[in-house]
Amino acid sequence: MTQLPVHTVLPDLLDALRRGPGSVLIAPPGAGKTTTVAPALLGEAWCAGTVILLSPRRVAARAAAERMAEQLGEKAGETIGYVTRLDVKRSAATRVLVMTEAIFVSTILSDPELAGVSAVLFDEAHERHLDSDLGLALAIESRDVLREDLRLVVMSATIDGSRFANLLGPETPVIESEGKAWPLGLRWLGSSPDQRVEDAMASAIATAWREEQGDVLAFLPGVREIDRVGERLSDRLPQALVLPLHGQCEPAAQRAAIRRDPQGRRRVILATAIAETSLTLDGVSVVVDSGLSRRAEFDKAAGVTRLVTHRASQASAAQRAGRAARQGPGVAYRLWEEAAHAGRLAFDPPEIVTSDLAPLTLALAKWGNTDPAAMAWLDAPPAPALDAARKSLQALGALDEDGRITPFGAKVASLPMDPAQAAMILKATELGAGPGAAKLALLLQERGLGGRSDDLVQRLSRWNGDRSPRAEASRKLAAGWTKRARSLVSGDLRDEDVPVGVLLALGRPDMVARRRDGSGESWLSAGGRGYVLDPASPLATREWLVIGDAQGQAKGARILSGASLEPSEVEQWLGGAIERRSFLRWNEDEGRVEARLERRLGAITLSSGPDPSPDPAAIAAFLLDRVRQKGLGLLPFGKSSLSLLRRARYAGIEALSETALLDDLDIWLGPLLGRRLDAVDKGALGGALRGRLTWDDQQTLEKLAPAEFRSPAGTSHAIDYEDEGGPSVEVRVQALFGLDRHPTFGQPPQPLLLKLTSPAGRSIQTTRDLPGFWRGSWKDVQREMKGRYPKHRWPDEPWAEDPSLKTRNAFEASKRT
């Protein structure tokens, strides 16, 4: 067997595991940890059972198992086996079982003791996948509570070993392998914002092909970019064997990308981040890195997990470049500037802080834990994301109000998938439509299965006619889910022909959407969010659809897949979720309450019209609330009511203060309301206000803020308590003749502001000192007024005259009589 760098520290690792329950192994890429450590444990006295090796991806899991089996001179499925979602190779003789992290989580949830398992190895732990962090937390608790003999090993090339060691336990040793360092050259090609990544990568790959030797491994963010670069290279490098490597490739195609070409042809491998770690690609000595990565992030506002393209982190770039120097000297071409490299994130953020935590929350609830903070985490799950996850699971009926798993939730957790999809399969099984729902769930998980149409019905049809190994394996997996769901559903099943769109809505009723425009571009979901769809999509002509997948920001997330619904299907299958709701709204133009009757599916209005029999109490409550929000100015107070309010405010009468009136609206105003505020009877409003005054309030009001001033001539004048100059009255000057002291009001007495007018009602003077006015500026007023109003009296000493509003002749005639 070839001597690998990890063999140097293997004795230390084995010794550590003999003495304790765990260890952290740090080894550079190419050191051989993935394929060496697990088989080495089989000869240990404590290792009587199976060794589970966790791999972050299906491709890496299968490749690692096949390489270890080859080293033993066996085929996968004998001593070394593997379990991935679409492929299983294991037997009674299997001692090392490689599995993906998600399958391990399902395994430990079903068997917390991990019966028959001696050790669990967490490979490439630095990638910090959600299932890896969750699986490690569950394994630590299982070891601490149930299995003291269980060994746990965390392995990676770039992690902070001390953090993982503290997580595993205070005595956990950290073992480091230096590895074999082949020379690695870096070429910084720079970037151009005006050039598409496909064009830039095709040019860079062509340059590397001409200038270097060996196979070329190119890193691209996704399958779409891989396909486009492949098309460009078919013209530019016709002599190259161009091979894709991503999760949607058939196993045979993946093996072709991993192994050297049997005919010795030079290869160009176009890969996603799947090739960053775990895999050794034989013959690769050149890496071309786009510097981009695509990560799944959960958008809490949009309620969907979306793929977001980011700049690859420094750690990711180092892993990618290292692929070129795994088997000998290599070179890495980078499509960004060296000076900008330090500005990249040091590490990719762990999925636990960016992902939908509904699967994690449900898994922990099944585990019996309702307090995720009590588990062993490297980074604790964010509280807002946990709260959103609990709410979504409670809406599904998977958790109760206290966060404990329900009987239905236990069934949901038994299916290895997103809770919403599991709920869909279980509900569909009750209708006798489990097989269709299981296939639909798989379509949502496996990109490219059944083609790339955004119409899930079309993809389902194409998949049904596909006889490729991947399609057959997918059907087998869906059949397994169907069988499992049937075992969980008790009682007789119905036999319904359920449309695909209805199946999809069973798990995500909030994703039912209705078209909002003629082009089919704008959609509104029952959950209240807006989405956009390519108008060229076959779904764009439909009125209704159920969104299967979407990508983009919360406002206007783009629909990637969905299934249409007929309006009749909405009524037939979703009728239980349709609400008949009476509501009120304010008609600003007409100044009144409108009562409307609506039928709604969540945020989608199905029909709307006038409510012929609205609840009077609801209308009164609506109007009262409007007055509370907009103020008492909405009410049609008459002059006497306004005067009363102003006087009360001036006198400090609390019962008629704005605060008190608003607080007690339902008591004094409620009985007067109809459907219009402006139709409230003014007299009744005044009576309601006066009714709030006690006898003491009335006495205080009259004492401190009398309603009117009575002139010497016998005329009455309302006192204006809103005047900027203070309480005032407007009065003809002749009505004050004979008065040689200034009028006062209130207690203690205060001078009343007099606004003196001419016989025509025009202002002639404003004063708070009537005697001073008589003996001062009256002369000027007298002189002007005599000429303008000669028929009226303008005496030299008005304080000595009798008050009267009569003309001079009428006044003299009355004196004679």
Solvent accessible surface area in square Angstrom, and as a share of the most:
residue,aa,sasa,rsa
1,M,173,0.77
2,T,103,0.60
3,Q,138,0.61
4,L,46,0.23
5,P,27,0.17
6,V,0,0.00
7,H,38,0.17
8,T,105,0.61
9,V,17,0.09
10,L,20,0.10
11,P,80,0.50
12,D,79,0.41
13,L,1,0.00
14,L,24,0.12
15,D,58,0.30
16,A,4,0.03
17,L,0,0.00
18,R,131,0.48
19,R,174,0.64
20,G,20,0.20
21,P,61,0.38
22,G,3,0.03
23,S,0,0.00
24,V,0,0.00
25,L,0,0.00
26,I,25,0.13
27,A,0,0.00
28,P,42,0.26
29,P,44,0.28
30,G,25,0.24
31,A,1,0.01
32,G,15,0.14
33,K,10,0.04
34,T,17,0.10
35,T,15,0.09
36,T,14,0.08
37,V,0,0.00
38,A,0,0.00
39,P,33,0.21
40,A,29,0.22
41,L,0,0.00
42,L,34,0.17
43,G,74,0.71
44,E,20,0.09
45,A,110,0.85
46,W,50,0.17
47,C,5,0.03
48,A,94,0.73
49,G,16,0.16
50,T,31,0.18
51,V,0,0.00
52,I,4,0.02
53,L,1,0.00
54,L,2,0.01
55,S,7,0.04
56,P,16,0.10
57,R,51,0.19
58,R,63,0.23
59,V,3,0.02
60,A,2,0.02
61,A,0,0.00
62,R,14,0.05
63,A,14,0.11
64,A,8,0.06
65,A,0,0.00
66,E,33,0.15
67,R,63,0.23
68,M,2,0.01
69,A,1,0.00
70,E,102,0.46
71,Q,75,0.33
72,L,79,0.39
73,G,71,0.68
74,E,55,0.24
75,K,157,0.67
76,A,23,0.18
77,G,11,0.10
78,E,77,0.35
79,T,30,0.18
80,I,0,0.00
81,G,0,0.00
82,Y,2,0.01
83,V,18,0.10
84,T,3,0.02
85,R,61,0.22
86,L,32,0.16
87,D,28,0.15
88,V,79,0.46
89,K,92,0.39
90,R,141,0.51
91,S,57,0.37
92,A,117,0.91
93,A,66,0.51
94,T,17,0.10
95,R,71,0.26
96,V,0,0.00
97,L,7,0.03
98,V,0,0.00
99,M,7,0.03
100,T,14,0.08
101,E,8,0.04
102,A,55,0.43
103,I,38,0.19
104,F,0,0.00
105,V,12,0.07
106,S,40,0.26
107,T,45,0.26
108,I,0,0.00
109,L,21,0.11
110,S,85,0.55
111,D,50,0.26
112,P,50,0.32
113,E,90,0.40
114,L,2,0.01
115,A,77,0.60
116,G,56,0.54
117,V,16,0.09
118,S,9,0.06
119,A,0,0.00
120,V,0,0.00
121,L,0,0.00
122,F,3,0.01
123,D,4,0.02
124,E,7,0.03
125,A,3,0.03
126,H,30,0.14
127,E,32,0.14
128,R,22,0.08
129,H,33,0.15
130,L,18,0.09
131,D,49,0.25
132,S,8,0.05
133,D,12,0.06
134,L,4,0.02
135,G,0,0.00
136,L,7,0.03
137,A,0,0.00
138,L,0,0.00
139,A,0,0.00
140,I,8,0.04
141,E,55,0.25
142,S,1,0.01
143,R,17,0.06
144,D,87,0.45
145,V,109,0.62
146,L,86,0.43
147,R,32,0.12
148,E,148,0.66
149,D,81,0.42
150,L,0,0.00
151,R,30,0.11
152,L,0,0.00
153,V,0,0.00
154,V,0,0.00
155,M,0,0.00
156,S,0,0.00
157,A,18,0.14
158,T,40,0.23
159,I,19,0.10
160,D,79,0.41
161,G,6,0.06
162,S,63,0.41
163,R,100,0.36
164,F,7,0.03
165,A,8,0.06
166,N,112,0.57
167,L,34,0.17
168,L,3,0.01
169,G,17,0.16
170,P,129,0.81
171,E,158,0.71
172,T,22,0.13
173,P,47,0.30
174,V,59,0.34
175,I,18,0.09
176,E,115,0.52
177,S,6,0.04
178,E,167,0.75
179,G,24,0.23
180,K,127,0.54
181,A,101,0.79
182,W,87,0.31
183,P,90,0.56
184,L,69,0.34
185,G,25,0.24
186,L,69,0.34
187,R,105,0.38
188,W,69,0.24
189,L,79,0.39
190,G,19,0.18
191,S,71,0.46
192,S,56,0.36
193,P,135,0.85
194,D,139,0.72
195,Q,84,0.37
196,R,128,0.47
197,V,37,0.21
198,E,5,0.02
199,D,49,0.25
200,A,19,0.15
201,M,0,0.00
202,A,1,0.00
203,S,39,0.25
204,A,6,0.04
205,I,0,0.00
206,A,3,0.02
207,T,34,0.20
208,A,0,0.00
209,W,22,0.08
210,R,159,0.58
211,E,112,0.50
212,E,30,0.13
213,Q,148,0.66
214,G,28,0.27
215,D,12,0.06
216,V,0,0.00
217,L,0,0.00
218,A,0,0.00
219,F,0,0.00
220,L,1,0.00
221,P,11,0.07
222,G,7,0.07
223,V,26,0.15
224,R,112,0.41
225,E,8,0.04
226,I,3,0.02
227,D,51,0.27
228,R,78,0.28
229,V,0,0.00
230,G,19,0.18
231,E,113,0.50
232,R,68,0.25
233,L,0,0.00
234,S,68,0.44
235,D,120,0.62
236,R,117,0.43
237,L,8,0.04
238,P,101,0.64
239,Q,118,0.52
240,A,14,0.11
241,L,39,0.20
242,V,42,0.24
243,L,27,0.13
244,P,50,0.32
245,L,0,0.00
246,H,16,0.07
247,G,34,0.33
248,Q,33,0.15
249,C,14,0.08
250,E,49,0.22
251,P,36,0.23
252,A,71,0.55
253,A,37,0.29
254,Q,7,0.03
255,R,88,0.32
256,A,46,0.36
257,A,0,0.00
258,I,9,0.05
259,R,86,0.31
260,R,146,0.53
261,D,17,0.09
262,P,132,0.83
263,Q,140,0.62
264,G,68,0.65
265,R,113,0.41
266,R,61,0.22
267,R,0,0.00
268,V,0,0.00
269,I,0,0.00
270,L,2,0.01
271,A,0,0.00
272,T,20,0.12
273,A,29,0.22
274,I,11,0.05
275,A,0,0.00
276,E,16,0.07
277,T,0,0.00
278,S,19,0.12
279,L,4,0.02
280,T,29,0.17
281,L,9,0.05
282,D,22,0.12
283,G,12,0.12
284,V,5,0.03
285,S,27,0.17
286,V,1,0.01
287,V,0,0.00
288,V,0,0.00
289,D,2,0.01
290,S,8,0.05
291,G,0,0.00
292,L,46,0.23
293,S,7,0.05
294,R,58,0.21
295,R,43,0.16
296,A,49,0.38
297,E,29,0.13
298,F,46,0.19
299,D,14,0.07
300,K,102,0.43
301,A,63,0.49
302,A,0,0.00
303,G,10,0.10
304,V,10,0.06
305,T,59,0.35
306,R,36,0.13
307,L,44,0.22
308,V,29,0.17
309,T,60,0.35
310,H,55,0.25
311,R,123,0.45
312,A,0,0.00
313,S,1,0.00
314,Q,56,0.25
315,A,15,0.12
316,S,7,0.04
317,A,0,0.00
318,A,54,0.42
319,Q,5,0.02
320,R,1,0.00
321,A,3,0.02
322,G,15,0.14
323,R,9,0.03
324,A,1,0.00
325,A,15,0.12
326,R,41,0.15
327,Q,80,0.35
328,G,13,0.12
329,P,86,0.54
330,G,12,0.12
331,V,9,0.05
332,A,0,0.00
333,Y,3,0.01
334,R,13,0.05
335,L,18,0.09
336,W,8,0.03
337,E,75,0.33
338,E,111,0.50
339,A,100,0.77
340,A,40,0.31
341,H,35,0.16
342,A,86,0.66
343,G,57,0.55
344,R,16,0.06
345,L,108,0.54
346,A,58,0.45
347,F,114,0.48
348,D,49,0.25
349,P,41,0.26
350,P,23,0.14
351,E,59,0.26
352,I,1,0.00
353,V,64,0.37
354,T,34,0.20
355,S,18,0.11
356,D,31,0.16
357,L,1,0.01
358,A,7,0.05
359,P,50,0.32
360,L,0,0.00
361,T,9,0.05
362,L,6,0.03
363,A,8,0.06
364,L,1,0.01
365,A,8,0.06
366,K,61,0.26
367,W,43,0.15
368,G,64,0.61
369,N,23,0.12
370,T,69,0.40
371,D,77,0.40
372,P,6,0.04
373,A,81,0.63
374,A,74,0.58
375,M,13,0.06
376,A,28,0.22
377,W,27,0.09
378,L,26,0.13
379,D,42,0.22
380,A,65,0.50
381,P,10,0.07
382,P,41,0.26
383,A,73,0.57
384,P,89,0.56
385,A,13,0.10
386,L,13,0.07
387,D,62,0.32
388,A,36,0.28
389,A,3,0.02
390,R,67,0.25
391,K,125,0.53
392,S,54,0.35
393,L,1,0.00
394,Q,66,0.29
395,A,91,0.71
396,L,26,0.13
397,G,32,0.31
398,A,0,0.00
399,L,6,0.03
400,D,45,0.23
401,E,166,0.74
402,D,94,0.49
403,G,10,0.10
404,R,131,0.48
405,I,48,0.25
406,T,27,0.16
407,P,113,0.71
408,F,49,0.20
409,G,0,0.00
410,A,40,0.31
411,K,65,0.27
412,V,1,0.01
413,A,19,0.15
414,S,26,0.16
415,L,4,0.02
416,P,69,0.44
417,M,29,0.13
418,D,46,0.24
419,P,3,0.02
420,A,13,0.10
421,Q,30,0.13
422,A,0,0.00
423,A,0,0.00
424,M,3,0.01
425,I,0,0.00
426,L,3,0.01
427,K,62,0.26
428,A,0,0.00
429,T,4,0.02
430,E,86,0.39
431,L,19,0.09
432,G,32,0.31
433,A,13,0.10
434,G,2,0.02
435,P,74,0.47
436,G,24,0.23
437,A,0,0.00
438,A,0,0.00
439,K,51,0.22
440,L,0,0.00
441,A,0,0.00
442,L,0,0.00
443,L,1,0.01
444,L,37,0.18
445,Q,46,0.20
446,E,3,0.02
447,R,104,0.38
448,G,23,0.22
449,L,4,0.02
450,G,8,0.08
451,G,30,0.29
452,R,150,0.55
453,S,21,0.14
454,D,29,0.15
455,D,19,0.10
456,L,0,0.00
457,V,65,0.38
458,Q,64,0.28
459,R,19,0.07
460,L,24,0.12
461,S,71,0.46
462,R,129,0.47
463,W,0,0.00
464,N,64,0.33
465,G,56,0.54
466,D,50,0.26
467,R,162,0.59
468,S,33,0.21
469,P,95,0.60
470,R,24,0.09
471,A,0,0.00
472,E,77,0.35
473,A,26,0.20
474,S,0,0.00
475,R,43,0.16
476,K,160,0.68
477,L,32,0.16
478,A,2,0.02
479,A,60,0.46
480,G,38,0.36
481,W,10,0.03
482,T,26,0.15
483,K,160,0.68
484,R,106,0.39
485,A,0,0.00
486,R,102,0.37
487,S,80,0.51
488,L,31,0.15
489,V,14,0.08
490,S,100,0.65
491,G,52,0.50
492,D,147,0.76
493,L,58,0.29
494,R,134,0.49
495,D,138,0.72
496,E,58,0.26
497,D,137,0.71
498,V,15,0.09
499,P,33,0.21
500,V,26,0.15
501,G,1,0.01
502,V,1,0.00
503,L,6,0.03
504,L,8,0.04
505,A,2,0.02
506,L,35,0.17
507,G,2,0.02
508,R,72,0.26
509,P,74,0.46
510,D,42,0.22
511,M,5,0.02
512,V,1,0.01
513,A,0,0.00
514,R,66,0.24
515,R,77,0.28
516,R,135,0.49
517,D,52,0.27
518,G,76,0.73
519,S,59,0.38
520,G,0,0.00
521,E,80,0.36
522,S,28,0.18
523,W,0,0.00
524,L,38,0.19
525,S,1,0.01
526,A,11,0.09
527,G,39,0.37
528,G,40,0.39
529,R,67,0.24
530,G,20,0.19
531,Y,3,0.01
532,V,51,0.29
533,L,3,0.01
534,D,80,0.41
535,P,70,0.44
536,A,90,0.70
537,S,9,0.06
538,P,65,0.41
539,L,1,0.01
540,A,3,0.02
541,T,107,0.62
542,R,82,0.30
543,E,61,0.27
544,W,6,0.02
545,L,0,0.00
546,V,0,0.00
547,I,4,0.02
548,G,24,0.23
549,D,31,0.16
550,A,0,0.00
551,Q,47,0.21
552,G,23,0.22
553,Q,115,0.51
554,A,32,0.25
555,K,190,0.81
556,G,32,0.31
557,A,0,0.00
558,R,114,0.42
559,I,5,0.02
560,L,40,0.20
561,S,6,0.04
562,G,0,0.00
563,A,0,0.00
564,S,22,0.14
565,L,3,0.01
566,E,73,0.33
567,P,63,0.40
568,S,76,0.49
569,E,35,0.16
570,V,3,0.02
571,E,80,0.36
572,Q,130,0.58
573,W,53,0.19
574,L,18,0.09
575,G,32,0.31
576,G,87,0.84
577,A,53,0.41
578,I,26,0.13
579,E,101,0.45
580,R,178,0.65
581,R,98,0.36
582,S,65,0.42
583,F,42,0.17
584,L,34,0.17
585,R,113,0.41
586,W,49,0.17
587,N,29,0.15
588,E,126,0.57
589,D,141,0.73
590,E,82,0.37
591,G,21,0.20
592,R,66,0.24
593,V,0,0.00
594,E,28,0.12
595,A,5,0.04
596,R,47,0.17
597,L,38,0.19
598,E,15,0.07
599,R,79,0.29
600,R,46,0.17
601,L,9,0.05
602,G,41,0.39
603,A,31,0.24
604,I,4,0.02
605,T,48,0.28
606,L,32,0.16
607,S,52,0.34
608,S,57,0.37
609,G,19,0.18
610,P,107,0.67
611,D,17,0.09
612,P,120,0.76
613,S,90,0.58
614,P,23,0.14
615,D,81,0.42
616,P,103,0.65
617,A,71,0.55
618,A,41,0.32
619,I,8,0.04
620,A,22,0.17
621,A,56,0.43
622,F,55,0.23
623,L,0,0.00
624,L,11,0.06
625,D,64,0.33
626,R,39,0.14
627,V,0,0.00
628,R,105,0.38
629,Q,131,0.58
630,K,124,0.53
631,G,14,0.13
632,L,20,0.10
633,G,77,0.74
634,L,61,0.31
635,L,10,0.05
636,P,27,0.17
637,F,24,0.10
638,G,16,0.15
639,K,183,0.78
640,S,78,0.50
641,S,2,0.01
642,L,65,0.32
643,S,33,0.21
644,L,14,0.07
645,L,11,0.05
646,R,87,0.32
647,R,18,0.06
648,A,0,0.00
649,R,141,0.51
650,Y,87,0.33
651,A,16,0.12
652,G,61,0.58
653,I,12,0.06
654,E,117,0.52
655,A,25,0.19
656,L,4,0.02
657,S,29,0.19
658,E,92,0.41
659,T,91,0.53
660,A,15,0.12
661,L,1,0.00
662,L,38,0.19
663,D,102,0.53
664,D,42,0.22
665,L,0,0.00
666,D,79,0.41
667,I,120,0.61
668,W,15,0.05
669,L,0,0.00
670,G,15,0.15
671,P,104,0.66
672,L,55,0.27
673,L,27,0.13
674,G,43,0.41
675,R,101,0.37
676,R,87,0.32
677,L,5,0.03
678,D,81,0.42
679,A,70,0.54
680,V,8,0.04
681,D,90,0.46
682,K,119,0.50
683,G,52,0.50
684,A,36,0.28
685,L,0,0.00
686,G,3,0.02
687,G,33,0.32
688,A,21,0.16
689,L,0,0.00
690,R,125,0.46
691,G,65,0.62
692,R,48,0.18
693,L,17,0.08
694,T,81,0.47
695,W,176,0.62
696,D,94,0.49
697,D,31,0.16
698,Q,79,0.35
699,Q,81,0.36
700,T,49,0.28
701,L,6,0.03
702,E,98,0.44
703,K,117,0.50
704,L,52,0.26
705,A,0,0.00
706,P,29,0.18
707,A,39,0.30
708,E,95,0.42
709,F,27,0.11
710,R,159,0.58
711,S,6,0.04
712,P,56,0.35
713,A,34,0.27
714,G,34,0.33
715,T,37,0.22
716,S,56,0.36
717,H,34,0.15
718,A,78,0.61
719,I,9,0.05
720,D,59,0.31
721,Y,18,0.07
722,E,90,0.40
723,D,30,0.16
724,E,184,0.82
725,G,36,0.35
726,G,18,0.17
727,P,15,0.09
728,S,2,0.02
729,V,2,0.01
730,E,110,0.49
731,V,2,0.01
732,R,51,0.19
733,V,0,0.00
734,Q,1,0.00
735,A,1,0.01
736,L,0,0.00
737,F,0,0.00
738,G,37,0.36
739,L,29,0.14
740,D,62,0.32
741,R,162,0.59
742,H,25,0.11
743,P,8,0.05
744,T,72,0.42
745,F,14,0.06
746,G,10,0.09
747,Q,98,0.44
748,P,104,0.66
749,P,88,0.55
750,Q,73,0.33
751,P,65,0.41
752,L,1,0.01
753,L,14,0.07
754,L,0,0.00
755,K,67,0.28
756,L,0,0.00
757,T,6,0.04
758,S,1,0.01
759,P,27,0.17
760,A,59,0.46
761,G,45,0.43
762,R,147,0.54
763,S,90,0.58
764,I,33,0.17
765,Q,59,0.26
766,T,69,0.40
767,T,16,0.10
768,R,111,0.40
769,D,80,0.41
770,L,0,0.00
771,P,33,0.21
772,G,36,0.35
773,F,9,0.04
774,W,1,0.01
775,R,129,0.47
776,G,40,0.39
777,S,43,0.28
778,W,0,0.00
779,K,95,0.40
780,D,82,0.42
781,V,13,0.08
782,Q,14,0.06
783,R,162,0.59
784,E,93,0.42
785,M,5,0.02
786,K,99,0.42
787,G,67,0.64
788,R,132,0.48
789,Y,30,0.11
790,P,78,0.49
791,K,145,0.61
792,H,31,0.14
793,R,17,0.06
794,W,13,0.05
795,P,22,0.14
796,D,85,0.44
797,E,93,0.42
798,P,0,0.00
799,W,62,0.22
800,A,72,0.56
801,E,56,0.25
802,D,68,0.35
803,P,41,0.26
804,S,16,0.10
805,L,61,0.30
806,K,102,0.43
807,T,49,0.28
808,R,99,0.36
809,N,106,0.54
810,A,44,0.34
811,F,24,0.10
812,E,77,0.34
813,A,38,0.30
814,S,46,0.30
815,K,122,0.52
816,R,184,0.67
817,T,148,0.86
